[in-house]
Amino acid sequence: LAHRIQREITRVRAQVSESKQLQSGHLWVGTGTAVLTFFLPPGLEQFRQRDPNVEVRVSTATGDEVVREVTLGKLDIGVVYS
């Protein structure tokens, strides 16, 4: 029992560490074309350099569509402006 508990503690620590460092996973980003073209690339490049094992997907849509997709949980982040 003690060995099993120790393995579980080790597993949980690894999961917490991984989530803090974003060693894996995915990030779905939605934005408008102008933001994607002119403002988002430098930030995405920094993110990818810092967290290269995180899959990043970017989709473009209108601001209202991006907000809706975030609200529905289909996007992790929405970058819009008015």
NUKOLNU-865829 format. One record per atom (N, C-alpha, C): x, y, z; atom name; residue number from 1; residue in one letter. Coordinates in Angstrom, 2 decimals, always signed. Layout:
NUKOLNU-865829
+---------+---------+---------+------+------+------+
|       u |       v |       w | name | resi | resn |
+---------+---------+---------+------+------+------+
|       X |       Y |       Z |   CA |  NUM |    a |
...
+---------+---------+---------+------+------+------+
//
This chain:
NUKOLNU-865829
+---------+---------+---------+------+------+------+
|       u |       v |       w | name | resi | resn |
+---------+---------+---------+------+------+------+
|   +0.82 |   -1.19 |   +0.00 |    N |    1 |    l |
|   +0.00 |   +0.00 |   +0.00 |   CA |    1 |    l |
|   +0.87 |   +1.26 |   +0.00 |    C |    1 |    l |
|   +1.92 |   +1.23 |   +0.78 |    N |    2 |    a |
|   +2.81 |   +2.40 |   +0.86 |   CA |    2 |    a |
|   +3.47 |   +2.68 |   -0.49 |    C |    2 |    a |
|   +3.86 |   +1.63 |   -1.21 |    N |    3 |    h |
|   +4.46 |   +1.82 |   -2.53 |   CA |    3 |    h |
|   +3.46 |   +2.40 |   -3.52 |    C |    3 |    h |
|   +2.23 |   +1.92 |   -3.46 |    N |    4 |    r |
|   +1.19 |   +2.43 |   -4.36 |   CA |    4 |    r |
|   +0.91 |   +3.91 |   -4.08 |    C |    4 |    r |
|   +0.84 |   +4.27 |   -2.81 |    N |    5 |    i |
|   +0.61 |   +5.67 |   -2.45 |   CA |    5 |    i |
|   +1.77 |   +6.53 |   -2.93 |    C |    5 |    i |
|   +3.00 |   +6.05 |   -2.75 |    N |    6 |    q |
|   +4.17 |   +6.80 |   -3.20 |   CA |    6 |    q |
|   +4.13 |   +7.00 |   -4.72 |    C |    6 |    q |
|   +3.74 |   +5.96 |   -5.47 |    N |    7 |    r |
|   +3.63 |   +6.10 |   -6.93 |   CA |    7 |    r |
|   +2.57 |   +7.13 |   -7.31 |    C |    7 |    r |
|   +1.45 |   +7.11 |   -6.60 |    N |    8 |    e |
|   +0.39 |   +8.07 |   -6.88 |   CA |    8 |    e |
|   +0.84 |   +9.50 |   -6.58 |    C |    8 |    e |
|   +1.55 |   +9.69 |   -5.49 |    N |    9 |    i |
|   +2.08 |  +11.02 |   -5.15 |   CA |    9 |    i |
|   +3.04 |  +11.48 |   -6.24 |    C |    9 |    i |
|   +3.90 |  +10.61 |   -6.69 |    N |   10 |    t |
|   +4.84 |  +10.95 |   -7.76 |   CA |   10 |    t |
|   +4.11 |  +11.30 |   -9.05 |    C |   10 |    t |
|   +3.07 |  +10.54 |   -9.37 |    N |   11 |    r |
|   +2.29 |  +10.80 |  -10.59 |   CA |   11 |    r |
|   +1.59 |  +12.15 |  -10.51 |    C |   11 |    r |
|   +0.98 |  +12.46 |   -9.37 |    N |   12 |    v |
|   +0.28 |  +13.73 |   -9.21 |   CA |   12 |    v |
|   +1.26 |  +14.89 |   -9.27 |    C |   12 |    v |
|   +2.40 |  +14.75 |   -8.64 |    N |   13 |    r |
|   +3.42 |  +15.82 |   -8.70 |   CA |   13 |    r |
|   +3.84 |  +16.08 |  -10.14 |    C |   13 |    r |
|   +4.03 |  +15.03 |  -10.91 |    N |   14 |    a |
|   +4.42 |  +15.18 |  -12.31 |   CA |   14 |    a |
|   +3.33 |  +15.89 |  -13.10 |    C |   14 |    a |
|   +2.07 |  +15.55 |  -12.86 |    N |   15 |    q |
|   +0.97 |  +16.20 |  -13.56 |   CA |   15 |    q |
|   +0.89 |  +17.69 |  -13.21 |    C |   15 |    q |
|   +1.05 |  +18.02 |  -11.95 |    N |   16 |    v |
|   +1.01 |  +19.43 |  -11.53 |   CA |   16 |    v |
|   +2.18 |  +20.17 |  -12.14 |    C |   16 |    v |
|   +3.35 |  +19.60 |  -12.10 |    N |   17 |    s |
|   +4.53 |  +20.24 |  -12.68 |   CA |   17 |    s |
|   +4.35 |  +20.46 |  -14.18 |    C |   17 |    s |
|   +3.82 |  +19.47 |  -14.87 |    N |   18 |    e |
|   +3.60 |  +19.57 |  -16.31 |   CA |   18 |    e |
|   +2.60 |  +20.66 |  -16.62 |    C |   18 |    e |
|   +1.54 |  +20.77 |  -15.84 |    N |   19 |    s |
|   +0.54 |  +21.79 |  -16.13 |   CA |   19 |    s |
|   +1.08 |  +23.18 |  -15.84 |    C |   19 |    s |
|   +1.95 |  +23.33 |  -14.86 |    N |   20 |    k |
|   +2.55 |  +24.64 |  -14.58 |   CA |   20 |    k |
|   +3.49 |  +25.06 |  -15.71 |    C |   20 |    k |
|   +4.23 |  +24.12 |  -16.25 |    N |   21 |    q |
|   +5.22 |  +24.43 |  -17.27 |   CA |   21 |    q |
|   +4.68 |  +24.29 |  -18.68 |    C |   21 |    q |
|   +3.44 |  +23.88 |  -18.83 |    N |   22 |    l |
|   +2.83 |  +23.68 |  -20.13 |   CA |   22 |    l |
|   +3.71 |  +22.82 |  -21.04 |    C |   22 |    l |
|   +4.11 |  +21.66 |  -20.54 |    N |   23 |    q |
|   +4.96 |  +20.76 |  -21.31 |   CA |   23 |    q |
|   +4.17 |  +20.01 |  -22.36 |    C |   23 |    q |
|   +2.87 |  +20.04 |  -22.27 |    N |   24 |    s |
|   +2.06 |  +19.37 |  -23.27 |   CA |   24 |    s |
|   +0.68 |  +20.00 |  -23.26 |    C |   24 |    s |
|   -0.12 |  +19.61 |  -24.23 |    N |   25 |    g |
|   -1.48 |  +20.11 |  -24.28 |   CA |   25 |    g |
|   -1.73 |  +20.89 |  -25.55 |    C |   25 |    g |
|   -2.79 |  +21.67 |  -25.50 |    N |   26 |    h |
|   -3.15 |  +22.45 |  -26.68 |   CA |   26 |    h |
|   -3.73 |  +23.79 |  -26.26 |    C |   26 |    h |
|   -3.67 |  +24.73 |  -27.16 |    N |   27 |    l |
|   -4.21 |  +26.06 |  -26.95 |   CA |   27 |    l |
|   -4.94 |  +26.46 |  -28.22 |    C |   27 |    l |
|   -6.24 |  +26.64 |  -28.12 |    N |   28 |    w |
|   -7.05 |  +27.04 |  -29.26 |   CA |   28 |    w |
|   -7.31 |  +28.53 |  -29.13 |    C |   28 |    w |
|   -6.91 |  +29.30 |  -30.14 |    N |   29 |    v |
|   -7.03 |  +30.75 |  -30.13 |   CA |   29 |    v |
|   -7.92 |  +31.19 |  -31.29 |    C |   29 |    v |
|   -8.83 |  +32.09 |  -31.01 |    N |   30 |    g |
|   -9.67 |  +32.66 |  -32.06 |   CA |   30 |    g |
|   -9.46 |  +34.16 |  -32.12 |    C |   30 |    g |
|   -9.46 |  +34.72 |  -33.31 |    N |   31 |    t |
|   -9.23 |  +36.15 |  -33.47 |   CA |   31 |    t |
|   -9.71 |  +36.60 |  -34.84 |    C |   31 |    t |
|   -9.69 |  +37.89 |  -35.04 |    N |   32 |    g |
|  -10.00 |  +38.44 |  -36.35 |   CA |   32 |    g |
|   -8.77 |  +38.46 |  -37.24 |    C |   32 |    g |
|   -8.98 |  +38.65 |  -38.51 |    N |   33 |    t |
|   -7.87 |  +38.62 |  -39.47 |   CA |   33 |    t |
|   -6.85 |  +39.72 |  -39.21 |    C |   33 |    t |
|   -7.31 |  +40.94 |  -38.90 |    N |   34 |    a |
|   -6.38 |  +42.05 |  -38.66 |   CA |   34 |    a |
|   -5.49 |  +41.78 |  -37.46 |    C |   34 |    a |
|   -6.07 |  +41.29 |  -36.37 |    N |   35 |    v |
|   -5.28 |  +40.98 |  -35.17 |   CA |   35 |    v |
|   -4.27 |  +39.89 |  -35.49 |    C |   35 |    v |
|   -4.72 |  +38.86 |  -36.21 |    N |   36 |    l |
|   -3.83 |  +37.75 |  -36.56 |   CA |   36 |    l |
|   -2.68 |  +38.24 |  -37.43 |    C |   36 |    l |
|   -2.97 |  +39.10 |  -38.36 |    N |   37 |    t |
|   -1.96 |  +39.56 |  -39.30 |   CA |   37 |    t |
|   -0.96 |  +40.52 |  -38.66 |    C |   37 |    t |
|   -1.45 |  +41.47 |  -37.87 |    N |   38 |    f |
|   -0.59 |  +42.57 |  -37.42 |   CA |   38 |    f |
|   -0.13 |  +42.50 |  -35.97 |    C |   38 |    f |
|   -0.87 |  +41.85 |  -35.08 |    N |   39 |    f |
|   -0.54 |  +41.93 |  -33.66 |   CA |   39 |    f |
|   -0.18 |  +40.60 |  -33.00 |    C |   39 |    f |
|   -0.79 |  +39.52 |  -33.41 |    N |   40 |    l |
|   -0.64 |  +38.25 |  -32.71 |   CA |   40 |    l |
|   +0.67 |  +37.50 |  -32.98 |    C |   40 |    l |
|   +1.27 |  +37.58 |  -34.16 |    N |   41 |    p |
|   +2.46 |  +36.76 |  -34.43 |   CA |   41 |    p |
|   +3.61 |  +36.88 |  -33.43 |    C |   41 |    p |
|   +4.00 |  +38.09 |  -32.98 |    N |   42 |    p |
|   +5.10 |  +38.13 |  -32.00 |   CA |   42 |    p |
|   +4.77 |  +37.41 |  -30.70 |    C |   42 |    p |
|   +3.55 |  +37.56 |  -30.20 |    N |   43 |    g |
|   +3.16 |  +36.87 |  -28.97 |   CA |   43 |    g |
|   +3.11 |  +35.37 |  -29.14 |    C |   43 |    g |
|   +2.60 |  +34.92 |  -30.28 |    N |   44 |    l |
|   +2.56 |  +33.48 |  -30.55 |   CA |   44 |    l |
|   +3.97 |  +32.91 |  -30.67 |    C |   44 |    l |
|   +4.85 |  +33.66 |  -31.29 |    N |   45 |    e |
|   +6.24 |  +33.20 |  -31.42 |   CA |   45 |    e |
|   +6.90 |  +33.05 |  -30.05 |    C |   45 |    e |
|   +6.70 |  +34.02 |  -29.16 |    N |   46 |    q |
|   +7.26 |  +33.93 |  -27.81 |   CA |   46 |    q |
|   +6.68 |  +32.73 |  -27.07 |    C |   46 |    q |
|   +5.37 |  +32.53 |  -27.20 |    N |   47 |    f |
|   +4.73 |  +31.40 |  -26.53 |   CA |   47 |    f |
|   +5.31 |  +30.09 |  -27.04 |    C |   47 |    f |
|   +5.44 |  +29.96 |  -28.35 |    N |   48 |    r |
|   +5.95 |  +28.71 |  -28.93 |   CA |   48 |    r |
|   +7.41 |  +28.46 |  -28.54 |    C |   48 |    r |
|   +8.19 |  +29.51 |  -28.40 |    N |   49 |    q |
|   +9.58 |  +29.33 |  -27.95 |   CA |   49 |    q |
|   +9.63 |  +28.87 |  -26.50 |    C |   49 |    q |
|   +8.75 |  +29.44 |  -25.67 |    N |   50 |    r |
|   +8.74 |  +29.10 |  -24.26 |   CA |   50 |    r |
|   +8.10 |  +27.74 |  -24.00 |    C |   50 |    r |
|   +7.07 |  +27.39 |  -24.77 |    N |   51 |    d |
|   +6.32 |  +26.15 |  -24.57 |   CA |   51 |    d |
|   +6.18 |  +25.39 |  -25.89 |    C |   51 |    d |
|   +7.29 |  +24.83 |  -26.40 |    N |   52 |    p |
|   +7.27 |  +24.23 |  -27.74 |   CA |   52 |    p |
|   +6.41 |  +22.97 |  -27.87 |    C |   52 |    p |
|   +6.07 |  +22.33 |  -26.77 |    N |   53 |    n |
|   +5.30 |  +21.09 |  -26.85 |   CA |   53 |    n |
|   +3.79 |  +21.32 |  -26.77 |    C |   53 |    n |
|   +3.38 |  +22.56 |  -26.70 |    N |   54 |    v |
|   +1.96 |  +22.87 |  -26.68 |   CA |   54 |    v |
|   +1.50 |  +23.13 |  -28.11 |    C |   54 |    v |
|   +0.51 |  +22.39 |  -28.53 |    N |   55 |    e |
|   -0.03 |  +22.57 |  -29.88 |   CA |   55 |    e |
|   -0.90 |  +23.83 |  -29.88 |    C |   55 |    e |
|   -0.59 |  +24.76 |  -30.78 |    N |   56 |    v |
|   -1.35 |  +26.00 |  -30.88 |   CA |   56 |    v |
|   -2.10 |  +26.00 |  -32.21 |    C |   56 |    v |
|   -3.40 |  +26.25 |  -32.13 |    N |   57 |    r |
|   -4.23 |  +26.38 |  -33.33 |   CA |   57 |    r |
|   -4.91 |  +27.73 |  -33.27 |    C |   57 |    r |
|   -4.86 |  +28.44 |  -34.39 |    N |   58 |    v |
|   -5.48 |  +29.76 |  -34.48 |   CA |   58 |    v |
|   -6.54 |  +29.72 |  -35.56 |    C |   58 |    v |
|   -7.72 |  +30.23 |  -35.23 |    N |   59 |    s |
|   -8.78 |  +30.34 |  -36.22 |   CA |   59 |    s |
|   -9.23 |  +31.79 |  -36.29 |    C |   59 |    s |
|   -9.71 |  +32.20 |  -37.45 |    N |   60 |    t |
|  -10.19 |  +33.56 |  -37.62 |   CA |   60 |    t |
|  -11.70 |  +33.56 |  -37.79 |    C |   60 |    t |
|  -12.30 |  +34.61 |  -37.26 |    N |   61 |    a |
|  -13.75 |  +34.78 |  -37.35 |   CA |   61 |    a |
|  -14.07 |  +36.23 |  -36.97 |    C |   61 |    a |
|  -15.33 |  +36.58 |  -37.03 |    N |   62 |    t |
|  -15.73 |  +37.90 |  -36.56 |   CA |   62 |    t |
|  -15.63 |  +37.94 |  -35.04 |    C |   62 |    t |
|  -15.62 |  +39.15 |  -34.49 |    N |   63 |    g |
|  -15.54 |  +39.29 |  -33.04 |   CA |   63 |    g |
|  -16.66 |  +38.57 |  -32.32 |    C |   63 |    g |
|  -17.90 |  +38.71 |  -32.83 |    N |   64 |    d |
|  -19.04 |  +38.04 |  -32.21 |   CA |   64 |    d |
|  -18.89 |  +36.52 |  -32.24 |    C |   64 |    d |
|  -18.38 |  +36.00 |  -33.35 |    N |   65 |    e |
|  -18.19 |  +34.55 |  -33.46 |   CA |   65 |    e |
|  -17.12 |  +34.06 |  -32.50 |    C |   65 |    e |
|  -16.04 |  +34.83 |  -32.37 |    N |   66 |    v |
|  -14.96 |  +34.45 |  -31.44 |   CA |   66 |    v |
|  -15.49 |  +34.43 |  -30.01 |    C |   66 |    v |
|  -16.23 |  +35.45 |  -29.62 |    N |   67 |    v |
|  -16.80 |  +35.49 |  -28.26 |   CA |   67 |    v |
|  -17.71 |  +34.29 |  -28.03 |    C |   67 |    v |
|  -18.54 |  +33.97 |  -29.00 |    N |   68 |    r |
|  -19.44 |  +32.83 |  -28.87 |   CA |   68 |    r |
|  -18.66 |  +31.53 |  -28.71 |    C |   68 |    r |
|  -17.60 |  +31.34 |  -29.51 |    N |   69 |    e |
|  -16.80 |  +30.11 |  -29.43 |   CA |   69 |    e |
|  -16.10 |  +29.99 |  -28.08 |    C |   69 |    e |
|  -15.63 |  +31.09 |  -27.52 |    N |   70 |    v |
|  -15.02 |  +31.05 |  -26.19 |   CA |   70 |    v |
|  -16.07 |  +30.68 |  -25.15 |    C |   70 |    v |
|  -17.25 |  +31.31 |  -25.25 |    N |   71 |    t |
|  -18.34 |  +31.04 |  -24.32 |   CA |   71 |    t |
|  -18.76 |  +29.58 |  -24.36 |    C |   71 |    t |
|  -18.76 |  +28.99 |  -25.55 |    N |   72 |    l |
|  -19.15 |  +27.59 |  -25.70 |   CA |   72 |    l |
|  -18.03 |  +26.61 |  -25.34 |    C |   72 |    l |
|  -16.85 |  +27.14 |  -25.04 |    N |   73 |    g |
|  -15.72 |  +26.28 |  -24.69 |   CA |   73 |    g |
|  -14.99 |  +25.68 |  -25.87 |    C |   73 |    g |
|  -15.26 |  +26.18 |  -27.07 |    N |   74 |    k |
|  -14.59 |  +25.65 |  -28.26 |   CA |   74 |    k |
|  -13.23 |  +26.30 |  -28.47 |    C |   74 |    k |
|  -13.03 |  +27.48 |  -27.89 |    N |   75 |    l |
|  -11.74 |  +28.17 |  -27.94 |   CA |   75 |    l |
|  -11.28 |  +28.41 |  -26.51 |    C |   75 |    l |
|   -9.96 |  +28.36 |  -26.29 |    N |   76 |    d |
|   -9.41 |  +28.67 |  -24.98 |   CA |   76 |    d |
|   -9.28 |  +30.18 |  -24.79 |    C |   76 |    d |
|   -8.93 |  +30.87 |  -25.88 |    N |   77 |    i |
|   -8.68 |  +32.31 |  -25.81 |   CA |   77 |    i |
|   -9.29 |  +32.96 |  -27.05 |    C |   77 |    i |
|   -9.87 |  +34.12 |  -26.85 |    N |   78 |    g |
|  -10.35 |  +34.92 |  -27.96 |   CA |   78 |    g |
|   -9.70 |  +36.30 |  -27.89 |    C |   78 |    g |
|   -9.17 |  +36.76 |  -29.00 |    N |   79 |    v |
|   -8.54 |  +38.09 |  -29.06 |   CA |   79 |    v |
|   -9.34 |  +38.91 |  -30.05 |    C |   79 |    v |
|  -10.11 |  +39.87 |  -29.53 |    N |   80 |    v |
|  -10.95 |  +40.71 |  -30.37 |   CA |   80 |    v |
|  -10.81 |  +42.17 |  -29.93 |    C |   80 |    v |
|  -11.22 |  +43.07 |  -30.79 |    N |   81 |    y |
|  -11.25 |  +44.48 |  -30.44 |   CA |   81 |    y |
|  -12.45 |  +45.13 |  -31.09 |    C |   81 |    y |
|  -12.81 |  +46.30 |  -30.56 |    N |   82 |    s |
|  -13.92 |  +47.03 |  -31.16 |   CA |   82 |    s |
|  -13.54 |  +48.48 |  -31.39 |    C |   82 |    s |
+---------+---------+---------+------+------+------+
//
